[in-house]
Amino acid sequence: MVESDLVVDLASDTNADSVNLINSNGEVNALQRVQEGATQVTFQLLGEAEDGYTPGEYRVVAVAGDETIGETTISLKPELTITDVMWAQNHPDMDWDKGRSTWRQFAALTVENTGNAPTYLTALQWANSPHTKLSPSETLTHNPTTLLPPGETTIYSAAPIYQTEDPTGVHGAIDCGNLETNTLTVTGVVQAGTNPSYSQTIEYGGAKYSCELTIMDGSPTESSQTTSNESDT
């Protein structure tokens, strides 16, 4: 696997004309011609503007003419967990855009992919955050289009998630003294795999225009929605 591509190694003496990637339904998902002298073929699993593959079992079949000369089975499955959501004010040493006067109000999250295949993060949905309490919308969505290969990836929010007052004055400020505790939830929408979620309990204190936020705890939460190139369930 190289970034968003599946790379198949061939024997140096292969006489294969093509290699087929066949999904669990027996359908040819993709076909790659083998160039003369080549010992690898590459299948693009993901694209920024394309639907993702469907996670599951695949057959990789080498063909010469009408004859199958080699075959193997592979499993392609990303396993995604949002392991942490970090507030810039509490983590000032991270790579924030400190040219912004509001940088301390931004968030970052860590996504861990313990599977064996990549996927793209196409959206982040923030629900019940301090920022959304200043907005008519209950959910803030932005679209980072970030590749999530196996391993850990850190993603920075595009909006000040922990903002408690509108600097333009249009939407006013949160009256934090009346809120006590609330739970923020962030959900990642992915091209292929199960959409991961994370919930964080925030304690609100102080008063309007002088809020005091305290992060009490946070943990990954279950997500029932799975994304593939076939359907959403």
C-alpha positions as CSV (number, residue, x, y, z in Angstrom):
1,M,0.0,0.0,0.0
2,V,1.4,3.4,-1.0
3,E,-0.7,6.3,0.3
4,S,-4.1,5.9,-1.6
5,D,-2.9,3.2,-3.9
6,L,-2.7,-0.6,-3.8
7,V,0.6,-1.8,-5.2
8,V,0.8,-5.5,-6.4
9,D,4.2,-7.1,-6.9
10,L,4.6,-9.6,-9.7
11,A,7.2,-12.3,-10.3
12,S,10.1,-11.1,-12.4
13,D,9.4,-13.9,-15.0
14,T,5.6,-13.3,-15.1
15,N,3.8,-13.5,-18.5
16,A,0.6,-11.9,-17.2
17,D,-1.1,-9.6,-19.6
18,S,-3.3,-8.0,-16.9
19,V,-4.2,-8.1,-13.2
20,N,-7.8,-7.9,-12.1
21,L,-9.0,-6.6,-8.7
22,I,-12.3,-8.5,-8.0
23,N,-14.6,-7.5,-5.2
24,S,-16.6,-9.8,-2.8
25,N,-19.5,-9.8,-5.3
26,G,-17.4,-11.3,-8.0
27,E,-17.3,-8.1,-10.0
28,V,-14.1,-6.7,-11.5
29,N,-13.5,-3.6,-9.5
30,A,-10.5,-2.5,-11.6
31,L,-8.1,-3.9,-14.3
32,Q,-4.5,-3.0,-14.9
33,R,-2.5,-3.9,-18.0
34,V,1.0,-5.3,-17.3
35,Q,3.6,-3.3,-19.2
36,E,6.4,-5.3,-20.8
37,G,9.1,-6.0,-18.2
38,A,7.0,-4.6,-15.3
39,T,7.1,-6.2,-11.9
40,Q,4.4,-4.1,-10.3
41,V,0.9,-2.8,-11.1
42,T,-0.9,-0.1,-9.1
43,F,-4.6,0.3,-8.4
44,Q,-5.9,3.7,-7.2
45,L,-8.3,3.0,-4.3
46,L,-9.2,6.6,-3.5
47,G,-9.4,10.0,-5.1
48,E,-10.2,13.4,-3.6
49,A,-13.1,13.8,-6.0
50,E,-14.2,10.2,-6.3
51,D,-16.1,7.6,-4.3
52,G,-14.0,5.3,-2.2
53,Y,-13.7,1.6,-2.5
54,T,-15.9,-0.8,-0.5
55,P,-14.0,-2.3,2.4
56,G,-13.9,-6.1,2.4
57,E,-12.2,-9.1,0.8
58,Y,-10.8,-8.8,-2.7
59,R,-9.2,-11.3,-5.1
60,V,-6.2,-10.2,-7.0
61,V,-6.1,-12.3,-10.2
62,A,-3.2,-12.3,-12.8
63,V,-4.4,-13.2,-16.3
64,A,-2.5,-14.3,-19.4
65,G,-4.8,-14.3,-22.4
66,D,-7.9,-16.1,-21.2
67,E,-6.1,-18.1,-18.5
68,T,-5.7,-17.3,-14.8
69,I,-2.1,-17.8,-13.9
70,G,-2.0,-16.6,-10.3
71,E,-4.4,-15.5,-7.6
72,T,-4.4,-14.2,-4.1
73,T,-7.0,-12.8,-1.6
74,I,-6.5,-9.6,0.4
75,S,-8.6,-7.7,2.9
76,L,-8.9,-4.0,2.5
77,K,-10.3,-2.4,5.7
78,P,-9.6,0.9,7.4
79,E,-10.3,0.9,11.2
80,L,-10.7,4.5,12.4
81,T,-10.9,6.0,15.8
82,I,-10.8,9.6,16.9
83,T,-8.5,9.2,19.9
84,D,-8.3,12.8,21.2
85,V,-9.7,16.3,20.6
86,M,-7.4,19.1,21.7
87,W,-8.1,22.7,22.6
88,A,-5.4,25.1,21.4
89,Q,-5.4,27.0,24.7
90,N,-4.4,23.8,26.5
91,H,-2.0,22.7,23.9
92,P,-0.1,25.9,22.8
93,D,3.0,24.0,21.5
94,M,1.1,22.4,18.6
95,D,1.3,23.7,15.0
96,W,-1.5,26.4,15.3
97,D,-1.8,29.3,13.0
98,K,-0.7,31.9,15.5
99,G,-1.1,34.7,13.1
100,R,-4.8,34.6,13.9
101,S,-5.8,36.5,17.0
102,T,-8.3,33.8,17.8
103,W,-5.9,30.8,17.4
104,R,-6.4,29.8,21.1
105,Q,-10.1,29.0,20.3
106,F,-9.3,26.4,17.6
107,A,-9.3,22.6,18.0
108,A,-7.3,19.7,16.6
109,L,-8.1,16.0,16.6
110,T,-6.0,12.9,16.3
111,V,-7.4,10.1,14.1
112,E,-5.9,6.6,14.4
113,N,-6.2,4.1,11.5
114,T,-5.4,0.7,12.9
115,G,-6.6,-1.0,9.7
116,N,-4.5,-2.1,6.6
117,A,-6.0,0.3,4.1
118,P,-6.3,4.1,3.7
119,T,-9.4,6.3,3.4
120,Y,-10.1,10.0,2.9
121,L,-11.7,12.2,5.6
122,T,-14.1,14.3,3.5
123,A,-15.9,16.2,6.3
124,L,-15.8,17.0,10.0
125,Q,-19.1,17.7,11.8
126,W,-19.0,19.5,15.1
127,A,-22.2,19.4,17.2
128,N,-23.0,21.2,20.4
129,S,-19.6,23.0,20.5
130,P,-19.2,26.5,22.1
131,H,-19.0,27.9,18.5
132,T,-22.3,26.4,17.4
133,K,-24.0,28.0,20.4
134,L,-23.3,31.4,18.7
135,S,-24.8,30.2,15.4
136,P,-28.4,29.4,14.2
137,S,-27.0,26.0,13.1
138,E,-26.6,23.2,15.6
139,T,-23.8,21.6,13.6
140,L,-20.7,23.1,12.1
141,T,-19.3,21.3,9.1
142,H,-16.1,21.8,7.2
143,N,-14.4,19.7,4.5
144,P,-10.7,19.1,5.0
145,T,-10.2,16.2,2.4
146,T,-7.4,14.6,4.4
147,L,-5.8,11.2,3.6
148,L,-5.9,8.8,6.5
149,P,-3.3,6.1,5.9
150,P,-2.6,3.4,8.5
151,G,-1.2,5.2,11.6
152,E,-2.0,8.5,13.3
153,T,-3.0,11.7,11.6
154,T,-3.6,15.1,13.2
155,I,-6.2,17.4,11.7
156,Y,-6.7,21.1,12.7
157,S,-10.2,22.7,12.7
158,A,-11.1,25.3,10.1
159,A,-13.1,27.3,12.7
160,P,-12.6,28.4,16.3
161,I,-14.5,25.5,17.9
162,Y,-14.2,26.9,21.5
163,Q,-15.2,30.4,20.6
164,T,-17.7,31.8,23.1
165,E,-18.3,35.3,21.7
166,D,-18.6,36.6,18.2
167,P,-15.9,39.2,17.5
168,T,-18.1,40.9,15.0
169,G,-20.8,41.4,17.5
170,V,-23.5,40.0,15.2
171,H,-24.2,36.9,17.2
172,G,-23.3,38.2,20.7
173,A,-21.9,35.9,23.3
174,I,-22.8,32.8,25.3
175,D,-24.1,33.3,28.8
176,C,-21.8,30.7,30.2
177,G,-23.1,31.1,33.7
178,N,-26.4,29.4,32.7
179,L,-24.9,26.3,30.9
180,E,-23.1,24.2,33.5
181,T,-21.9,21.2,31.5
182,N,-22.5,20.2,27.8
183,T,-21.1,17.5,25.5
184,L,-19.4,18.4,22.3
185,T,-19.4,15.7,19.6
186,V,-17.3,15.6,16.5
187,T,-17.9,13.1,13.7
188,G,-15.6,12.4,10.8
189,V,-17.2,11.5,7.4
190,V,-15.0,9.2,5.4
191,Q,-14.9,7.9,1.8
192,A,-14.5,4.2,2.9
193,G,-15.1,2.7,6.3
194,T,-17.1,3.6,9.4
195,N,-17.4,7.3,10.3
196,P,-15.6,7.8,13.7
197,S,-17.0,10.0,16.5
198,Y,-15.6,11.5,19.7
199,S,-17.5,13.2,22.6
200,Q,-16.0,15.7,25.0
201,T,-17.6,17.0,28.2
202,I,-17.1,20.8,28.7
203,E,-17.9,22.7,31.9
204,Y,-19.1,26.2,31.4
205,G,-18.4,28.9,34.0
206,G,-18.0,32.6,34.4
207,A,-20.5,35.0,32.8
208,K,-21.5,36.4,29.4
209,Y,-18.4,38.0,27.7
210,S,-16.2,36.4,30.3
211,C,-16.6,32.7,29.9
212,E,-14.5,30.1,31.5
213,L,-14.3,26.7,29.8
214,T,-13.0,23.5,31.4
215,I,-12.6,20.2,29.5
216,M,-13.7,17.5,31.9
217,D,-13.3,14.3,29.9
218,G,-13.6,12.9,26.4
219,S,-13.6,9.5,24.6
220,P,-14.4,7.9,21.3
221,T,-18.0,7.0,20.7
222,E,-19.7,4.5,18.5
223,S,-20.8,5.5,15.0
224,S,-23.3,3.4,13.1
225,Q,-22.8,5.0,9.7
226,T,-20.6,3.2,7.2
227,T,-19.4,4.9,4.0
228,S,-18.6,3.0,0.8
229,N,-18.9,3.4,-2.9
230,E,-22.1,1.4,-2.9
231,S,-24.3,2.9,-0.2
232,D,-24.6,4.6,3.2
233,T,-26.3,2.7,6.0
